């Protein structure tokens, strides 16, 4: 299997993590136990990171064809479901990795350059908010599979519905034989020819979101492009492998992750294109940090397909009402309408605690996010049946799956 993709420093503040991976390095490391041959990575790397790359190539049994750059690019994440800030001194797409040929190739988009591939079966994952068409740089494939998330597919096709996106990706200009659109907590949807299939998602205890798309594309590629499984079978295996990774599983991905002790994910029926749950967002909003977090979580929930009730946005503040009882009545009625309550409980105020307690009293599921679980402070939440999460991505996905 040949992988063309970037190596990047990835730094996350909440929860803290710092690793050298990126799409190319992560995916080629993931497939070691599944691929039948020695894998090959084409990438760019800063000279100071070459020794770590060599150690990983030895550990994960792949060879490297690298282009040296002044320094390795850094992706900085505030939390593990945030958009990354890219720290780079290299002009965007200025490096040419040359022409890469092979029977089975996974090509990622690169921040710093481009990889021109010519292969038998090729998987293309642009990983960009403004995806470049596969053939634009001269790439060719006998059979082409395009993998995008929903945001990328919408920008690339200019369509709003998933079916229209799939149709454009498989029949439009610069289309592929297969198209997969990943829809986060809802699963994924795949089109090959006239056949459209939905791919299930697996619920895990933890959800480490950074790099999850790399794993999906890597595992799909090795099963479809190298081992020639059907697209649907390959995508199912990729979804299970992604769940294993998101549950903080180490690399490489085992051939049968569902047989690993202590990994027992629940297969969820895909709900792509369907209306998501109604989530009541319970949180204090008294200072800039409170407001920012509410806005950020609301944005993420909408991007995952949820319908969100935010008291600040949808009900109003005390000064918008004549009596405080009116505010309380509106808030509690909204909780009753919701499917699940997501509480942001760092710096929590009595009103938010009351909302969470009321939700549990009437039988509503409650997921609570806190940067650090405190057994003394959070004893009533946990004892009252709330699901406590110390990272934001897990909290969002748990709310979506409840």
BATOR-224365 format. One record per residue (C-alpha): z, x, y. Coordinates in steps of 0.001 Angstrom, whole numbers, padded with zeros to 6 digits, always signed. Layout:
<rs>
ZXY
...
</rs>
This chain:
<rs>
+000000+000000+000000
-000907+001329+003433
+001170+000275+006439
+000105+000937+010039
+002883+000163+012476
+005399+001447+014954
+008643+003351+014551
+011171+002406+017203
+014807+002893+018104
+016473-000528+017913
+019724-000992+019832
+021678-004239+019840
+024839-004750+021901
+026291-007927+020321
+027003-007238+017533
+026517-003520+018054
+023850-001819+015984
+021648+001237+016491
+018952+002233+013992
+015589+003962+013761
+013210+001449+012175
+010572-000703+013832
+007951-002775+011976
+006075+000069+010294
+009061+002008+009015
+011071-001070+008029
+008278-002742+006059
+007185+000395+004181
+010840+001039+003290
+011284-002549+002111
+008476-002590-000469
+009397+000480-002531
+010688-001369-005607
+007828-003901-005612
+004745-001790-004865
+003166-000100-007888
+002095+003083-006132
+003149+005585-003488
+002971+003884-000126
+001611+005361+003091
+002738+004909+006690
+000515+005548+009719
+002592+005646+012883
+003679+007427+016065
+006964+009306+016322
+008801+011478+018836
+009439+015049+017727
+013226+014603+017874
+013036+011814+015269
+010742+013575+012813
+013577+014848+010602
+015031+011333+010170
+011569+009990+009370
+011144+012675+006709
+014497+011761+005157
+013507+008104+004976
+010082+008894+003557
+011799+010807+000761
+014411+008095+000169
+011865+005257+000109
+009007+007138-001562
+006240+006914+001011
+004006+009469+002683
+003556+009726+006443
+000457+010183+008563
+001939+010419+012036
+000801+011052+015573
+003374+012865+017684
+004381+011317+020999
+006782+012678+023668
+009609+010355+022637
+010087+007416+020308
+010056+004036+022038
+013324+002065+022238
+013755-001682+021841
+016980-002821+023533
+018496-006175+022466
+021438-007800+024208
+022181-009871+021096
+020513-010261+017723
+018419-013277+018726
+017359-012052+022154
+014021-010879+023451
+013869-007095+023562
+013534-004858+026580
+011098-002050+025814
+012041+001412+027068
+009000+003677+027022
+007431+006486+029020
+004110+006016+027197
+001333+003854+028669
+000852+000682+026637
-001697+000973+023805
-002754+004451+024901
-002542+006108+021457
-005331+005787+018875
-004211+006285+015268
-007806+006656+014111
-009608+004745+011383
-007526+003865+008311
-009197+002771+005073
-007792+001382+001848
-007754-001486-000611
-004471-003019+000615
-003382-002598+004243
-000719-004104+006497
-001544-003623+010174
+001073-004303+012822
+000459-004363+016537
+001835-001272+018268
+003306-001068+021759
+002049+002471+022246
-001367+002320+020620
-003741+000736+018179
-004684+001230+014544
-008256+000549+013456
-008307-000461+009789
-011050-001050+007250
-009762-002549+004030
-010235-004798+001059
-007259-007104+001585
-005656-006737+005006
-002640-008457+006566
-002480-008475+010362
+000798-009140+012190
+000211-008517+015917
+003882-008895+016938
+003022-009465+020565
+003436-012271+023062
-000235-011682+023878
-001787-010985+020457
-004948-008903+020337
-007724-010285+018089
-007913-008357+014803
-011551-007264+015165
-011321-006297+018841
-010630-002621+018098
-013280-002434+015363
-011055-003334+012411
-012704-004851+009327
-011442-006604+006186
-013043-008152+003116
-010170-010670+003096
-007882-011102+006074
-004472-012777+006355
-003043-013334+009837
+000741-013674+010199
+002262-014862+013480
+005347-016623+014704
+004939-019971+016425
+005111-018545+019951
+002451-015920+019210
+000191-018467+017513
+000452-020845+020476
-000471-018114+022950
-003302-016799+020764
-004929-020149+020006
-004064-022135+023125
-003060-025038+020844
+000194-026985+020698
+000250-028494+017200
+000764-026324+014124
-002234-027832+012338
-004481-027053+015310
-003122-023512+015429
-003818-023027+011718
-007314-024434+012028
-008136-022076+014879
-006664-019088+013029
-008754-019812+009917
-012016-021183+011335
-012215-020131+014965
-013530-016977+016557
-011902-013843+015069
-010237-015937+012365
-008808-014931+008998
-009150-016256+005466
-005423-017036+005466
-003059-017875+008301
+000737-018059+008205
+002842-019342+011077
+006559-018550+010859
+008807-021240+012322
+012268-019650+012158
+014988-021898+010754
+012380-024546+009819
+010440-022365+007352
+006769-021427+007585
+003371-023032+007113
+000307-021479+005486
-003381-022337+005351
-005847-020807+002897
-009249-022481+002938
-008651-026231+003035
-005197-025941+001449
-002131-026195+003703
+001310-025469+002254
+004789-025360+003749
+007035-022438+002815
+010761-023060+002267
+013486-021192+004095
+016763-020034+002527
+020183-020587+004070
+022388-017485+004029
+025932-016748+005124
+024746-014293+007771
+021490-014159+009725
+020510-010734+011072
+017383-011663+012971
+016154-008284+014222
+013383-007080+011920
+013225-010225+009805
+009544-010706+010633
+008810-007141+009496
+010286-007924+006094
+008292-011137+005723
+004996-009401+006496
+005784-006385+004336
+006726-008378+001258
+003887-010861+001700
+001452-007940+001998
+002512-006162-001152
+002370-009345-003242
-000886-010718-001799
-002868-007614-000785
-001780-005165-003498
-000638-007268-006470
-003061-010147-005684
-000636-013039-006036
-001785-016338-004571
-001042-016654-000836
+001547-019377-001459
+003387-017393-004165
+003375-014294-001983
+004744-016251+000983
+007513-017795-001135
+008588-014335-002283
+008424-013097+001301
+010693-015920+002459
+013304-015144-000207
+013125-011425+000593
+013620-012190+004284
+016738-014209+003451
+018067-011250+001457
+017510-008943+004413
+018971-011397+006936
+022104-011657+004829
+022637-007943+005614
+021049-006812+002375
+020133-003100+002267
+016601-001761+001901
+014531-001605-000208
+014176-005267-001130
+014784-005693-004872
+012012-007271-006935
+014327-010157-007837
+016791-010529-004937
+018044-013895-006211
+019516-012089-009225
+021660-009792-007072
+025403-010435-007359
+026877-012249-004339
+023464-013297-003043
+023018-016964-003734
+021041-018554-000880
+020380-022274-000736
+016699-023182-000652
+016077-025573+002213
+013150-027938+002354
+010765-026788+005097
+010827-028947+008209
+007998-027302+010182
+006554-029582+012816
+009394-032084+012455
+011939-032945+015104
+014978-030720+014718
+018634-031775+014852
+020282-032955+018048
+022748-030217+019017
+025567-030831+021478
+026260-027557+023284
+029983-027349+024037
+030947-024559+026391
+032825-023713+029556
+030587-023237+032601
+032753-021879+035381
+031272-018464+036142
+027998-016558+036005
+028599-015333+032441
+029307-018869+031215
+026183-020242+032869
+024004-017413+031532
+025193-017923+027947
+024637-021687+028081
+021111-021153+029427
+020341-018515+026780
+021603-020534+023819
+019877-023675+025091
+016596-021738+025333
+016977-020404+021780
+017799-023825+020343
+014739-025356+021976
+012585-022514+020649
+013869-023299+017139
+012916-026960+017513
+016300-028524+018257
+016945-031375+020665
+019763-030140+022904
+022430-032036+024797
+024021-029721+027348
+026748-031346+029470
+025874-029130+032437
+022157-029943+032274
+022189-033504+030930
+025459-035093+032058
+026597-033288+035186
+029760-031817+036655
+032915-033521+037872
+031652-033708+041465
+028760-035873+040256
+031181-038657+039245
+033709-040792+041052
+036344-040531+038309
+037099-037797+035759
+037267-040482+033059
+033545-041085+033539
+032760-037451+032756
+034858-037572+029595
+033283-040843+028465
+029759-039456+028927
+030599-036224+027080
+032235-037964+024132
+029394-040482+023833
+026944-037585+023719
+028941-035941+020926
+028711-039190+018987
+024904-039174+019383
+024553-035560+018241
+023963-034349+014695
+025992-031166+015143
+028113-029495+017814
+027630-025823+018685
+030620-024428+020535
+030635-021248+022621
+034313-020393+022446
+034718-017008+024106
+036811-017642+027244
+037128-021209+026002
+038720-023832+028258
+040824-026868+027208
+037879-029229+027756
+035682-027396+025258
+038481-027238+022684
+038977-030984+023152
+035251-031601+022558
+035296-029586+019335
+038429-031354+018119
+036944-034758+018913
+033764-033862+017049
+035714-032906+013927
+037872-036049+014206
+034777-038283+014027
+033241-036227+011222
+030638-034219+013150
+029926-030722+011834
+030925-027968+014275
+029615-024411+014461
+031465-022091+016845
+030226-018768+018191
+032666-016100+019305
+031972-012423+019775
+035128-011564+017846
+037017-013970+015605
+040749-013975+016407
+042849-015413+013571
+045622-016495+015942
+043427-017968+018657
+040925-019583+016299
+043284-020817+013572
+042902-024482+014515
+039107-024238+014675
+038832-022627+011276
+041555-024768+009760
+039903-027877+011184
+036647-027234+009350
+034612-025484+012044
+032164-022814+010924
+033032-019651+012892
+030276-017100+013527
+030666-013752+015265
+026976-013292+016000
+024708-015605+017922
+021770-015675+015525
+023950-016866+012644
+025527-019543+014842
+022132-020898+015936
+020682-020965+012421
+023817-022588+010989
+023584-025304+013621
+019915-025835+012775
+020598-026046+009034
+023643-028330+009249
</rs>
